[in-house]
Amino acid sequence: MNTFYSIIKISPNNVAGDNVAIGIALFDGEKIRHYFSERKRKIASKILEGNSFDLSFVIKQFIFRFDEINKGKEDLVLFSKYKKFNDSAYFEYLNKYSNGLVQFSQPFMVNDEIDDFKFGKIVELVFNEPLNETLSLIEDKPDLKIEKIYRELIVPVQEKVHTNYRFTKSNLPSIYFPFEMECIGLNGSLIGAKYLSFEKTKQTLDLNLGHYFTIISTLSNIYNKRLKDNEFFLISDEPSDIKSQEHQVWESVNSNELIKIIPSEKAGEVANRILEKEAHKFLD
């Protein structure tokens, strides 16, 4: 019986070995059962305050991918094409190589058939909370923004350029903060995109945007590219309150020549541009 589970963790300090278990993915022989703890998400979010990492967005991406896999789309994997999701070796690979903020435990084998009751018992064992205390950010209807960005941006270019790429001090020593982009590639000049919801405080937006501009400038210097020749996109929807501070930030970015704002419903335009440009992977 090929039944196993892996615990999904947030590790803000790899050196110290600190981590917070936020979720679990269990393959029961037919589908992936998953659970993300609201309580642990809140703990991890507090630890990550001041970090550009959008934990809620990442969790929604996981949920969307798990649900797509359960619909029978076997070509979809979590991060790479090396292993199928129903092979415990794939999660061993994720455990070994996921050395960023998001990490996976070694797969735990289960010598039993799993139903809802038994899965609930595993959740209680891992998180010390009942299965029904699930994330409040998960609604009955799918998150259409996440689905659209994944389908129309990530999927078409994931074999061409880096997708869901995380910059850290280890792979970009001149920065002091971690930063994740939806995609980044190179062909003559740099091209990339970052998703950012404007349903955040002005301070958080300022921090994320400041980091994005720093990444753009740093990469341009390293690869000797002129800023005006690059194509960087910000996938964001315009705030509805035009008098808000958040809208003022949006207007400021919208007038900046270094970044082009693309609404989430048009995320596919970025993928089209990457394919037209024939951009490729260039980072280790």
Backbone hydrogen bonds, N-H to C=O, Kabsch-Sander energy under -0.5 kcal/mol:
donor,donor_aa,acceptor,acceptor_aa,energy
3,T,1,M,-1.4
4,F,27,F,-1.7
5,Y,108,F,-1.8
6,S,25,A,-2.5
8,I,23,G,-2.5
9,K,103,Q,-3.1
10,I,20,V,-2.6
11,S,9,K,-0.5
11,S,101,L,-3.1
13,N,18,D,-0.8
17,G,13,N,-1.1
18,D,13,N,-1.4
20,V,10,I,-2.6
22,I,8,I,-2.4
22,I,20,V,-0.5
23,G,8,I,-1.8
24,I,35,Y,-2.4
25,A,6,S,-2.5
26,L,33,R,-3.5
27,F,4,F,-2.6
28,D,26,L,-0.6
28,D,31,K,-2.3
33,R,26,L,-3.9
33,R,31,K,-0.6
35,Y,24,I,-2.0
37,S,22,I,-2.7
38,E,133,E,-0.8
41,R,37,S,-2.0
42,K,38,E,-2.1
43,I,39,R,-1.7
44,A,40,K,-2.8
45,S,41,R,-2.6
46,K,42,K,-1.9
47,I,43,I,-1.8
48,L,44,A,-1.8
49,E,46,K,-1.1
51,N,48,L,-2.4
52,S,178,P,-0.5
55,L,53,F,-1.0
58,V,54,D,-2.0
59,I,55,L,-2.5
60,K,56,S,-2.2
61,Q,57,F,-1.9
62,F,58,V,-2.1
63,I,59,I,-2.5
64,F,60,K,-2.5
65,R,61,Q,-2.4
66,F,62,F,-2.9
67,D,63,I,-2.5
68,E,64,F,-2.2
69,I,65,R,-2.4
70,N,66,F,-2.2
71,K,67,D,-0.8
71,K,68,E,-0.7
72,G,69,I,-1.8
73,K,68,E,-1.4
74,E,72,G,-1.8
76,L,73,K,-1.8
87,D,84,K,-1.6
88,S,86,N,-0.5
90,Y,87,D,-1.7
91,F,87,D,-0.8
92,E,88,S,-1.7
93,Y,89,A,-2.1
94,L,90,Y,-2.1
95,N,91,F,-2.3
96,K,92,E,-1.8
97,Y,93,Y,-2.3
98,S,94,L,-2.2
99,N,97,Y,-1.7
100,G,102,V,-0.6
103,Q,9,K,-2.7
103,Q,101,L,-0.5
105,S,7,I,-2.0
108,F,5,Y,-3.3
109,M,107,P,-0.6
110,V,3,T,-2.7
112,D,110,V,-1.3
115,D,113,E,-0.5
119,F,115,D,-2.6
120,G,116,D,-2.3
121,K,117,F,-1.6
122,I,118,K,-1.9
123,V,119,F,-2.3
124,E,120,G,-2.3
125,L,121,K,-2.2
126,V,122,I,-2.4
127,F,123,V,-3.1
128,N,124,E,-1.9
133,E,130,P,-1.6
134,T,132,N,-1.6
135,L,36,F,-0.7
138,I,135,L,-1.0
139,E,137,L,-0.7
144,L,142,P,-1.1
147,E,143,D,-2.3
148,K,144,L,-2.6
149,I,145,K,-2.6
150,Y,146,I,-2.4
151,R,147,E,-2.8
152,E,148,K,-2.8
153,L,149,I,-1.6
154,I,149,I,-1.9
155,V,150,Y,-2.7
157,V,153,L,-0.9
157,V,154,I,-0.8
158,Q,154,I,-1.3
158,Q,155,V,-0.5
160,K,157,V,-1.5
161,V,157,V,-2.5
162,H,184,I,-1.9
164,N,182,E,-2.3
165,Y,181,M,-1.3
167,F,165,Y,-0.6
167,F,179,F,-3.7
171,N,168,T,-0.5
172,L,168,T,-2.0
175,I,172,L,-2.2
179,F,167,F,-2.3
181,M,165,Y,-2.7
182,E,193,A,-1.2
183,C,193,A,-1.5
184,I,162,H,-2.0
185,G,191,I,-3.1
186,L,280,H,-1.7
187,N,189,S,-2.2
189,S,187,N,-1.2
191,I,185,G,-2.2
192,G,231,E,-2.1
193,A,183,C,-2.2
194,K,233,F,-1.7
196,L,235,I,-2.0
200,K,198,F,-1.0
205,L,201,T,-2.4
206,D,202,K,-2.9
207,L,203,Q,-2.0
208,N,204,T,-2.5
209,L,205,L,-2.9
210,G,206,D,-2.4
211,H,207,L,-2.1
212,Y,208,N,-2.1
213,F,209,L,-2.5
214,T,210,G,-1.8
215,I,211,H,-2.5
216,I,212,Y,-2.4
217,S,213,F,-2.4
218,T,214,T,-2.8
219,L,215,I,-2.7
220,S,216,I,-2.0
221,N,217,S,-2.0
222,I,218,T,-2.4
223,Y,219,L,-2.5
224,N,221,N,-0.8
225,K,220,S,-2.8
229,D,226,R,-1.5
230,N,226,R,-0.8
230,N,227,L,-1.0
231,E,190,L,-2.6
232,F,258,L,-0.5
233,F,192,G,-2.4
234,L,260,K,-2.3
235,I,194,K,-2.6
235,I,233,F,-0.5
236,S,234,L,-1.1
236,S,262,I,-1.5
242,I,240,S,-1.0
244,S,241,D,-1.6
248,Q,244,S,-1.5
249,V,245,Q,-2.0
250,W,246,E,-2.3
251,E,247,H,-2.7
252,S,248,Q,-2.0
253,V,249,V,-2.3
254,N,250,W,-2.5
255,S,251,E,-1.1
256,N,253,V,-1.7
259,I,256,N,-0.9
260,K,232,F,-2.4
261,I,259,I,-0.5
262,I,234,L,-2.6
266,K,263,P,-2.2
267,A,264,S,-1.5
269,E,266,K,-2.0
270,V,267,A,-1.2
271,A,267,A,-1.1
272,N,268,G,-2.3
273,R,269,E,-2.0
274,I,270,V,-2.3
275,L,271,A,-2.3
276,E,272,N,-2.5
277,K,273,R,-2.3
278,E,274,I,-0.8
279,A,274,I,-1.9
280,H,186,L,-1.9
281,K,160,K,-0.9
